Amino acid sequence: MSRLRCMLQGMDLKTFILLFVIVPIGVVGVYFHGQKVSYFLRPLWQSPPKPFINIPHYYHPNVSMENLCKLHGWGIREYPRRVFDAVLFNNEVDMLTIRWKELYSYITQFVLLESNSTFTGLPKPHFFAINRDKFDFIESRLTYGTIGGRFRKGENPFVEEAYQRVAIDHLLRIAGIQDDDLLIMSDVDEIPSGHTIDLLRWCDDIPPILHLQLKNYLYSFEFLQDHRSWRASIHRYQMGKTRYAHFRRTDYLLSDAGWHCSFCFRQISEFVFKMKAYSHYDRVRFSHYLNPERIQDIICKGNDLYDMLPEEYTFRDIIGKMGSIPRSYSAVHLPEYLLNNTDKYKYLLPGNCRRESD
């Protein structure tokens, strides 16, 4: 104690403030807000990806398919291509219903794979199997498969995700996919519009791979973040070459091709489950992020569940998207089945942010 007293007596006021006030505050600040600082400074350490080549998208229900193909610079086929829709399923029962109802008239085979493990290695039920009776409308065109999780603790969740995506390739072969069939690669909540798929199956000379630009919603169709969702893609299948994946595969992007509704769940418990289950679980930095009251409050305000800054590459975009997402009061051009069944899916429409509790 005497040695410590001597050290303190020999210390001037500025040094004392630095060591015992500023440094501790800085350490605490980095602990709680280091991720925000890193994301804000992203333009300094990461360059933006190469821009897409945007393909204008033409559509009106009263324009013939021949003219629509011509407007895109494509020819018209004598008969449409077969289309396969393949998804990995976690627990998004409502989103899957809306998706398959939207695509029903255009899909040759619906392909679904689910695991008894989340990407983060947590055990989970086969939610689709439990709810399979809700999807009897596509049963005759369904190829369903399950895969056992590896349950490797501490492993990067993206490894398990890639393992499950590779398994879809085998399931597609069981489903009977052939060369030049169209294959939709997207998550359940990335929903191509029906007329987009109809266009691509009827038009000739379309690119071998196209990414689909989707309107990007969060929590419901009340909060439109932007129009920059691009990971959904459609492929002219090539046996032995086409591999199911969820990353950038081409520079071509078809504009205004559907909807991406992320974290669009009916129950608060579903939000908690996904936050713990999907590949970005590292964003749950504090246990109180999973508090149901906090989640409900964030949903109604249009804030970020993880208290993160926008993932952008310029300071202008970061600052421009900071804060709550502005509310949209438009329900124009949403999935048809959603608007025909608003009694079931009211929570997805503007003005209905309250969620069901367990």
N, C-alpha and C positions, 0 to 999 in steps of 0.2 A: 504493500500500500504506500509506503514511504517513497519508493521509487516512482510509482505512478504519480504521486503528489508532486514530486520534483519535476517530472516531465510536464505536467499541466501548468506548473508555475512558470516554466520557461517558455511556454507557448503563447504567441501573441493572439489577439482576438480574431484576426482574419483566418489564421490557421485553424483555430478552434472551430470557427463557424464552418470552414471547409470540411473538416474531418467529421464533425459530429452533427452537422445540419445538412449541408449540401450533398455530401456523399451518400448518407443514408436515404435521403429523399430520391436521389438519382437511382440507387439500387432498387428501391420500391417501385419507382416509376418504370424502370426497365422490366421488372417482374410483371407488372400489371398491364403495361402498354407497349412493351417491346415489339409485339407483333404489329401493332398499329404503326409504329415508327418505321418498321421494315417495309410495310405495304405502302406507306406514304412516299418513301424514298425509292420505290421500285423503278421509276423512270431513270434513276442514276445507275442501277446495277443490272437492268434487264431491258433489252431492246424489244420492241413490239414484233409480233410475228409478221411474216410476209402477208400483205393484204390479199383477200380473195378476189377472183375475177367474178363479178356479180352478173348473173344472167337474169335479165328482166323476165317477169312472170306475167303472162297474160291469161285472163279468165273472165268469162261471163257465162251464166247458164244458157243464154240464148245464142251463143256463138257456137258454130259447129266444131266438132273435133278436128276436122280437116283444116279449118281456118286457124284454130288455135295452134296446131302443129306448125302451120305455115308461118304464123307470127313469131314463133320461136326459132325459125330457120330450119325446121325439121320436116321430114316427110310423114306421110300417114301409112300405117300398116294395113294389110288386108284383114288381120285379126290381132287381138291384143296379146301381149306377152303374159305368161303366168307370173304371179307375184307371190312371194313368200315374206311373211312378217315374222321376224324372230326377235324374242326378247328374253332377258334374264328377269326373273320375278322375285321381288322381295316381299312386300306386303301391300302394294298399291291396288287394292281390289276395285275401288271406284274409278281410278284413272284407267285401269285396264279395260273396264266395261265401256267407258266413254271412247277409248281408243278403238276397240274392236267393233263397236257399233258404227263409228265413223268410217272405218275401213272395210266393213263387212262385204259390200258389193264388189270389191275389187281384189280381194285376196283369195288365192288358190289354196294356200295352206298356212294356218296359224301355228307357229312353232314357239313353244315356251319351255324354258328350263328353270327349275328352282332347286335350291340346295337346302340342306338342314343346318347350314352355317351361314352367318353373315360374313361380309368381307373382313370384318374385324375379328372373326373367329368365335363369335358368340353362337351358341346353339339356338335354333329357331324352328318353329313348326313349318310344315309344308302348307303355307297359307292358301295357295291355289287349290291344292287337293281338298282342303277343308271347305272351300267355297266353290268347288267345281260345278255344283248344280246351278249356280248363277250364270254359267256360261254354256248352258245346253244349246244355245242358238248357234254355236260354232263347233259343236262336238264332232260332227261328221268331217270337219276339216281341220281338226286339231291333232298336232303331233306334240305330245307332252312327255317330258323326261325329268328325272331327278338325278342329282349328283351328290355324293357324300362330301361334306366339308373335311378339310385336313386338320383343323383346330390346332394350328401352330401358334402358340402364344408368342407375342413380341415380333412376329413377322410383319413386314410392310403390308398393309391391307390391299394395296394394288397388286400384289403377287397373287393373292387368293382371287381377286376380281379377274385377273388375266386367266387364271386356271379355269374359272367357270366359263369365261367367254370362249376359250378354246373348245370346251366341251360342246358348245352349240354347233360347231362345224360338223361334228359326228351326228348330231341330232338332225341337222339339215339334210344330210345324205340319207338318213332313214326316212325323212319326209318326202324324198324323191326329187330334190332340186336338180335341174339340168342346166347345161350351158345356155346362156342368154336369157334365162329366167331372171326376173328382177328380185333382188333381196334387199329388204329394208333393215338397216342396222341402226337401232336407236334404243334408248331406255324407254321404259313404259310411259313415263310422263312426257316424252318427246313425241308428240302426236302429229304426223303428217296429215294434211287435209285430204279428204277423199278425192277431190277434183285434181289435186296434185298427182296422186298415184294413178288416177285414170288417164291423165295427160301422158305420163311417162310410159304407161303400158301400151298406149295406142300409137305413140309417135316413133318414127324410125330415125336412126342416126343420132340418137341422144348420146351424150358422153358416157364412157364406160363406168365412171363413178361421178356422182354428184353429191355434194353436201347440201343440206336443206336449211335455209334460213328460217328460223321459227321466232314468233313473238315470244318474248321471255317474261313469264309471269312468276310471281312469288306468292305462296299461300293460297291464292285464289285468282280468278280473273278480274279482281278489283285492283291488283297492284301490278301494273305493267312496268317492268324494269327497263327494258330496251328491246331492240330487234336483233340482237347479236348472238342468239343461240345458234350454233352451227354444227354441233357434233353429230346430229342425225345425218345419215347418208343413205343413198340408194345405189346399188351396184348391179351391173349386168354380169351375172354370175359366170365364172370361169372355173371349171372343175380343176382342182389341183393348185389353183392360184389364189382364188378369193378366200380370205380369212376374216372371220368375224372379229371386229375390234371397234373401239370407241375413241379413236383419235383422228387427226387430220390425215386424209388419204389423197386429196387432190386440191387444186387451186380453184375449182369451179364451185360456185355457190348459187343455187336457185332461190331467188328472192321470194319472200312472203309465202312460205310453203306449209305453214301450220302453226302449232302452239307448243310451247314448253312450259308446263305448270309445275314448278318445283316446290316440294313440301306442301302440296295441296291435299291435305288430309282432313278427315271428318273429326277425328278424336285427338285430344291432346296426347294421349298415350302413344299414338302413332308417330307424332313428332319426336317424342322422347326415344322411341325405338329406333327411328332412322338416325337420329343424332348419334346414337351409340353404335349403330350397325354399319354405316357406309364408310367409304374409304377415307373420308376427311375427319375421322373421329378425333384426330389430334387438335381440331379446332375447339373441342369441348375442354377448355383450359381450366375451368372451375366448375365444381359440382353444382353450384347454384344456377348454372346455365340450364339445367334440366328441371328446374322448379316449374311446375305446371302454371302457377299464377304468373310468373315471369313470361313464359312462352305465350300465354293468352294475351298478355298486355302487348307484347311485341307484334303478334299477328295483327291486332287491331290498329297498331300505329304504323305498320309497314316498315319496321326496323329490322336490323340484321340479328338473327338468332345467336350469332357468335360474337357480336359486338366488334365486327371487323370493318375495315375500310374497303371501298370498292377495289376489285382486282382489275386495275387498269394500268396502262403503260405510259400515260402522259399526265402531268400535273393538272392540266385543264380537265381531263376526264375524271380524275380522282376527285377534285374539288367539286366539279359539276354534279357528281352522283353521291356526294356525302349527304348524310341525313336520311330522313324517311323517304320512302318511295311515294310519289304523288298518287292519290287515288284516281282511278278511272271510273267514270260512271257510264261507260259504254259497254253494252253486251251485244254489239253488232258483230256479225261474222265470228261466232263461236261455234264449237262443235254442235251439230244438229241434234244429236241425242241429248245433250245437256239442256238445250233450250226446250226440247219437247218433254223433259222430265224434271222441271224445276222444283217440283215438290220433293223429289229425292235428293237433289243436289243444290239446294238453296244456298248452302254454305260456300259454294264456289262462285257465287254471283255477287256483284257490287252491293254493299250495304249489309252484308251478313257475315261479319268477322268472328262472331262468337262460335266456339267449338264445343263439342260434346265432351264432358268429363266422364271418367269411368264410374 
